[in-house]
């Protein structure tokens, strides 16, 4: 039977993944819009920065977060002294690490969906007197909804499995930052922890596969609602 430690790791993983996804969504939509619909100096650099976590080792991302948001980092020190916010070695730090690592996946899904929106429909709405804001909420947003839903679910699944950046930036603290991947790592390093590790692996696998299946089902239903193939 699962122990309280395993339940704590599961609950913490769900909490971290959900929070990371919710807070990433507005920024991901903004980044996707800038990359898909605008042209400005530095656009290539922004694209590279947004997608850097996909190609950088997670430990490197965690180390960069530690340098910037740690108690000795300029931004981390400012947050601590000004607002009393301390991210390193906390649940908040685990959320930041998961959000950074899953952010490119969400941006890419939303961007592809946004690029697939027929601009002729948007111009037609403008010619009928709709403002840019009206066009966005009544035409663009509904048409890009499949990408938003898929991006959120894939980012959520990615956050559930995040390990390298989390252990580097937030450490491995039971009840605070020990998510499922870190709990599996701890169980493997513990004598007679094989059974616990196997249970956690099966639980993590079930959550990941379930999230991906949910993304596919949600995408099909949203497309059906919008009358799209």
N, C-alpha and C positions, 0 to 999 in steps of 0.2 A: 504493500500500500504506500502511496505517496506520503512523504513526511511534511511537517510544517515548513521545513526549509525549502522544499520543492514548491509548495504552494506559494510561499513568499516570493520565490524567484519568478514564478509564473505571473503573479499579480503585478510585480514590479515591472516585468517585461511588457505586459499589456499597458500599464500606466505610462511607461516611458515611450513606447511606440505610438500610443494615441496622442499624447501631448506633443511629441515631435512632429507628427503629421499635421495636427491642427495648427500649430504655430508656423509650420513651413508653408502651408497652402497659400496665404496671401502673397508672400514673397516669391513663391514659385510662379504664381500667376503673373506677377509684375515682371519677373525675369523672362518668362516665356513671351510676354507681350513685347518687351523691349527687343528680344532677339528675333522675333518673327515679324514684327510690324514696323520697326523703326530702323533708321540708318543714322549712325552717329560715329564720331571719332572715338575709338576705343572699344567698338562693338566686338571685335575679334578678341580683345583682351578679356572682356566680360564673359564671353562665351568660354574661353579657356579656364577662367577662374571658376565659373559655375560647374564645369564638367571635370575639374581637376580631381575631385575625390574618386572619380571612376577609375583613374589611372594611377593615382598615388597609393602607396601602401597605407592601409588604415593606421598603422603605427605612426607613420609620418604625419598624417592628419591630426592624430591625437597629440603628437609632440608640438605641432604648430599651435594647436588650441591651448596646450599647456603654457607655451611661451607667451601667447597673447592674452589669455583669459585667466592664467594662474595668478596667485597672490602677488607674484613679483612682476607680472606682465603689466604693461602700461594700461591697457583697457581693463584688465582684471582688477588691478589696484584701484583704478578710478571707480569701478562699480562697487567695490568693497567699501571704500571710504565715503562715497557719495550716497549710495543707496543701501549699503549693508548687504549687497548681493555677493555671495561667495559660491562660485560654480565648481571649482576644482574639488574633487573627492566628495561630491554630493549628487543627489538624484537629479538636480538641475543640470549638472555637468554631463550626466549620462544622457539626458534629453538633448542637450546641445550636440554631443558627439553623434547620436543617432540621427538627428536632424541634418547635420552637415553631410553625413555619409549617404543619406537617402535623398537629399535635395536634388541632385542631378537627375535621378530617375523620375521624380515628379515633374521637374521642369521639362524634360524631354517628352514625356507623354502629353503634357498640356500644350507644348509648342507644336508637336505634330498634329494635334487635333485642331489647333488654331490655324495652322497653315492650310488645313483642309477645308476651312470655312470658305464658302463661295462669296467673294467680295462683291459680286454683282447684287446679291441679296441685301448687303449692307448699303450699297449705293442706292438701291431702289427705295429702301426705307428712308434714306436721307432726302431723296427727291420728293417724298410724300410729307416732308416737314418734320421728321423725327430728328431730335438732337443726337449728338454723338453718344451721350449717356443713355438715351432711350434705345439707340441702335445696339449698344453693347448689351444691355440687360434683356432686350426683347428678341434680338436676333443672334448676336455673336455668342453670348454666354450659353444659351440653350444648345447651340450647334457644337460648341466645344465641350459640352458636359461629359460626353463619353471619355474624353481624355482626362478630364479632371477626376472623374470617379476612378478610372483605371490607375492614374498616377497616384492618387491617395492610397489605394489598396496596395499597390506594389511598394510604395514608400513605407507603408505600415509593415508589410512583410519583411522588407529590408531592415527596418529598425529592430524587428524582433531578433534578427540574426546578427546584429552588429556586435563585434568583439574587440578588434584591435584598437580602434580609436577610443572606445569606452574604457578599456583597462588601462590605457596610457594616460588618459586625461582624468577619468573619474575614479580609477583604481578598482579594486575588487573587495568591496565592503559589504558584508552580509546585511541585508535589510535596507541598504542605502543605494548601492550601485550594482549589486550582484544579480544581473539579469540571467536569463536562461543560458546563454552561451558561456557566461562566466561561471555559472553554477556547474555546468558540464565540465569545464576546465578544472574547477576545484575538486569535483568528484573524482576525476581521473587522477589527480595528484594525491588523493586521499587513500590510505590503505583500506581495502575492502569496499571501495566506493564504486566498483564496476556496475553493480545493480542500479544504484542511483543514477549513474551516468547514462545507462541504457534507457531508463525510464524518462530521463530528461531529454535524451536524443529523440526518442519516439514522440514525446510531447512537442518538441520543437519542430520535428518533421511534419506532424499533423497540422500544427498551426500554419506553417509555411505553405504547405500544399493547399490547405483550406483557403488561405488568403488569396492565392493565385487563382484557384477555381472560382472564388467569389468575384474576383476581378473580371474574369471572363464572362460569368453569368450577368454581372451588373452591366458590363459593356453591351452585351446583346440586348438586355432589357431596355436600356436607355436608348440605344439605336432604334429599337422597335417603337418606342414611345415617340421618337422624333420622325418616324417614317423613313429611316435610312437603312440601306442594306447592310 
